[in-house]
Structure formats: structure tokens, C-alpha cells
Amino acid sequence: MADNDRTSLHGLWTSRWAFIMAATGSAVGLGNIWKFPYITGENGGGAFVLIYLLCIFLMGVPIMMAEVMLGRRGRRNPVDSMRHLAEETGHSQLWRFLGWMGVTAGFFILSYYSVIAGWAISYVFTTGSGTFSGADAALVEQHFDTLTQSPLTLILWHSLFMLITMIVVAHGIEGGIEKAVRFLIPALFVLLIVMVLYAMTTSGFAEGLRFMFSPDFSKISTEGVLKAMGQAFFTLSIGMGAIMVYGAYLPKETSIAQTSFIIAFADTSVAVLAGVAIFPIVFSNGLEAGSGPGLIFVTLPLAFGNMAFGTFFGTLFFILLVFAAWSSSISLIEPAVAWLIENKGVSRIKASIALGLLTWVFGLGTVFSFNEWSDVTVFDKTFFDVLDYLTSNIMLPLGGVLMAIFAGWLMKREASQDELALGRGAYLTWRFLVRFVTPVAVTLVFLNAIGVFS
Ligand code: PHE
């Protein structure tokens, strides 16, 4: 058996559908429903959304294809896959650091992701108990402030979320999550449509749509462009090895291009629907679109508090949000877990406990950055802001573009042709995008953000 046909130590997905579900579960998460609306709000709306969409299709999809392909050929955790592929093609072993950067990014992201997912868990209970029925903006805002001002409460929910994440990781990702995601994503879709229908009845609907879809380039800063690109990487879970590690469990005959498109399409639809549901509520209640990470925790409770069956829909919505975050969080730590198992010979359970504890401790930094340490800043950024900025805007695009370069320039053409199994036109388009478009675009956006062009 040729080496690249060997299977992964952790088994393979049972079907193409299982991979699509797991990768979509990884992609759809807080990034779509929590982060996309609030950073769109902070960065002026339409122009940001347009750049984000361009980044998804011109960079995100081709890089996702490259990443899945590297994983499937490497059949190991990202560090060893990169080492192995570099060796196979006669290139430097230093490529393994690309894997390390990804493992580190995943750890950083999970540490804060878990804290925010904790907010979502707490909202399951507050919404469920009817706290927001008939509430006005002042009340929901006050509720959010009270929550984030209490480190102990945040630690409690953060701990619970880390615990459920590591339980799934400890059992191996193929079993439970595959089944959960299968009903979760469609259900989330339906609920978002209910929210959009509600948004249509509010006075701010037209203004919300205009905010999201009519681009005004004077409203976006150079830094905003960087953030739109960073969000495209973050939301697709690319550039850090999560998709690579899932690709490592992908059977050889599955079409990489088709699955990547399906995943990107589902992911983008969820984000756009979330925006269309949220901005009308912002404008009809006189809220601030750029108010930051609390945006959905203020707008959505307001909507649920004032719509028919709001307590029911609201509780269900936050439950689904927790599930969506859950299926993303396991993919954030899977590269590190796979590395530990493959290199240190520890069991999956031990690897999960050790990494879970480490991530939990690191997450405390994010907990405190909303209260005790909110004044501790570097370049005006709190601990949470620094982690988020560093990972989304720097590590993921850098990681993604290095994967594109590896796949486009260093891997043998026959190898990528064989893996992707595309028609000639489609293959050449992909190759052009990963060889030229993505490296140039990421470089320009980086240079632009540090002020080289201004
Ligand atoms: N894509 C996930 C989300 O949008 C976050 C994520 C990033 C997950 C990177 C895995 C890797 O919520």
C-alpha cells in the first residue's frame, strides 16, 4: 500500500456525509452568530460584509481545499502531517512549525471561545426562566453587564463548557458529534429563519438590510479590511489545522472541492442570516451596532422578550448556539490532542484531561479581561482582545497562506491533481488562486494594516 493511502491512527469518517457534518460543525459556531454580527457592526456594515464574502470565496474555499488535501495526504496531526509532507517532497523539516502555529492558535482560540460559549449557556437558563419577557433595552443591557462583571459566574459557565468539550474529545470525535450535528445545523437554520421573520416585522428591517448590504467604503478602515479577512479564516476554521486534522480522517475517494463548497456555503448562509436577524433589532431599538462582543446577548433577548412564544424560541436558540459552539470547540483542540496521542503515546482520555485543564486555566485571562483586568491593556487591547486579534487576524491568515503556498508551489503537481481529481479548468483555477491570489492578497492586507500604503 502506498504511504499516502495509509489510514489515520484515529480511524476514518464513516462516509462523505460524516466529514461534511463534522467540518460544518467546526465551521458553524460562535464565529457566525456571535462574532460576525458584532464585528460587522464595529466596522461599518456593507463594505465589511462585501470584503468578507470576497475573502471567503477567493481565499477561503481554495485554502480549505488545500488544507483538507494536506491533511488527507499527511494522515497525521498537523505537525507531523507537515513534517511528513515536507519530507516526501524533499523540503525543509521547518514546515512542521506551520503545524505548531496551528496547534497554538487552536489552544488560544479555545481558551476564550469557551468563556463566550459559557455566556451562551447562562442565557439558556435566563431566557428559559422568562427573565426577558417584555423586557426593554435597558433591562437586557443591565443583565449582560451584571453577568460579565461577575468573574465567579463566568468561571462557572466556562468550566462547564470546557468539561463538556473535553468529554466529547476524550471519546473520539467520530461518534457522538456526527449524530448531534446532523440535526443541529438544520435546526439552527430553521430557528434563524424564524428570527429573520420576526426581524421583518420590526421598524428597523429596511435600515438593517441597508446597513449590511449597501457598501460604503468610507466607513471601513485599513484595519477593518484585515478583520474582514481574519473573520473569513476564523469562520471557516481554516489556517490552524482543524480542517487538516479532519481531512486526515477523510477517505481517499471523497471529492475535496465539492465538500469544501458545501461547507463554505452552509457556513456563510448561517452568518448572513444571523446578521439579517440581528441588525433590524439593533436599529428598531435604538441600540449601538458597534457595541462590541455583547451585541447578540442584548439584541436577541430583546427580540425573544417581545415576540410570540419568545421564551420557547429563545431557550431553543441558545441551546442550539451552545451545541454549535460545542462542535467547533472540539475541533479547536483536536490537533493538539492528536499530536499528544501520536507522539507521547498517552491515551486519548489523558491527553484530553491535560489539555482541557491547561486551556481552562488560560481561559481565566479572558474571564478577567471583562471585569477585574478590563483596564490592563496593551495597545488599548485587553487580554481577550489580544488573543482574538493575534489568532484571527494574524495566525490564521498566515497559517492558511503557508498551506496554500505548500500546496501550490511545493507539492508535486501530479499529487495535487490526483488528490483533487478536478476537471482541467477547475484545477487550474484552484492552482492559480492558491499560488498567486491568496499569497498576494494576504500580503497586501497585512501591509495595508500596518500602514504601508497610507
Ligand atoms: N469556525 C469556528 C466558528 O466560527 C471557530 C473555529 C476557528 C473553529 C478555527 C476551529 C478552528 O465559530
Boltz pocket constraint, residues with backbone or C-beta under 6 A from the ligand:
constraints:
  - pocket:
      binder: B
      contacts: [[A, 26], [A, 27], [A, 28], [A, 29], [A, 30], [A, 31], [A, 32], [A, 109], [A, 233], [A, 234], [A, 235], [A, 236], [A, 237], [A, 238], [A, 240], [A, 242], [A, 328], [A, 329], [A, 331], [A, 332]]
      max_distance: 6.0
